[in-house]
Amino acid sequence: MVLNRLDIDALRHDTPGCAHRIHLNNAGAGLLSSGTLRTMTEHLDLEARTGGYEAADAAADRIARVHDDLAALIGGRASEIALFDNSTRAWQAAFAALAHTFRPGDRILTGRAEYGSNVLTYFQAARRTGVEIVVVPNDEHGALDTGALAGLIDERTKLVGVSHVPTGGGLVNPAAEIGRITRAAGVPYLLDATQSVGQFPVDVAAIGCDLLAATGRKFLRGPRGTGFLWAAETILPLLDPPVAEIASAEWDGDEGFTWRPGARRFETWEKNYAAVLGLGTAVREALALDPAVTGARAVALGTRLRDALDDLPGVTTHDLGRDRCAIVTASVAGVPADEVAAELAHHGINVSLTNREGAQFDALERKLPPLVRLSPHYYTTQEELDRAVTVVGRVAANAR
């Protein structure tokens, strides 16, 4: 597969972190570009010199543009975008806006790879409302079984909630096929796209979801403390957002209020505008590079890394699915994952660990211990992958 359609040297030169570490933790947080960093520091400097409110007023047009940029990234409308400080808040707001309709005996369908915080929220809803949580089985490749999903949907189903890409593996769930099924059944579909937006192209129209939550800090390479929700105009009449405040609602003068148009009804008035502007820069850079091009490179690097690790004696990768992405999880026989990660860190290589809390259903079913999670991105080089594989190979050899 061709990996040189991008000017990698220029991209790395514009990514200060590449000069100091081998960064294989983009599933945790991607490296900021110089442009994103400059946008944020310039706005912070403006706040310091002129005042926070005054700086926001001066940047009002650029702040408003962030909604347009995010909409362009995922194929939606600017009116369908709400800004949040992280994807968990965005996801929880969308879920809570639907949960007011849940009654005892209603059902939430989800996958075995569902993100741990989402699962806890489902449990909380079950405790509060009596809604039933149904975990859809996997297919023979380890992805959500869409045939089983179609068979489980009935008149009691009030939500299908799925993680597009799990936090602890390279699986890519069949999001568009899930959307085809939910549209035909008329069931709301909430997609957690935290690990997919920015890693490869995500198009809400092609997927057919009703709600999508995502973060800025991971493969999108935006700052921490940023996230967003996309809410289709067609589902807004069903939603009752959990918080009403002056940014989300308007007092009607008669001890009542009206929600503001579109997804803005989910926003709050106060924001970290330096982070919001940084997110906008990161999104525009992603669009300029073309997510199809950067996504193809990231996925190809993930495949090469996975294959190289699988070739090492004593090393096993654990990624499910026929379609896989740039996230690679691995274990070394006889060596705890934290010791493997520490050895990689000693050699200047950033990785992270998975744990049971990140995807409870999957970890329990497969009896998974903590794993080493390696996640390259399009600015990663083959040489960097080779260095990581060499370190893991030495750890495995020393354990035999």
Salt bridges, closest charged atoms under 4 A:
ASP45 OD2 - ARG49 NE 2.69
GLU47 OE2 - HIS43 NE2 3.54
ASP69 OD1 - ARG65 NE 3.39
ASP69 OD2 - ARG284 NH1 2.69
GLU80 OE2 - ARG77 NH1 3.36
GLU132 OE1 - ARG107 NE 3.73
GLU140 OE2 - HIS141 NE2 3.57
ASP154 OD2 - ARG107 NH1 3.07
ASP154 OD2 - ARG156 NH2 2.87
GLU177 OE2 - ARG180 NH2 2.75
GLU233 OE1 - ARG77 NH1 3.89
GLU250 OE1 - ARG260 NH1 3.96
GLU267 OE2 - HIS67 NE2 2.69
GLU267 OE1 - LYS271 NZ 3.02
ASP319 OD2 - ARG306 NE 2.78
GLU343 OE2 - HIS347 ND1 3.60
ASP362 OD2 - ARG366 NH2 2.91
GLU365 OE1 - ARG112 NE 2.85
GLU384 OE2 - ARG12 NH2 3.04
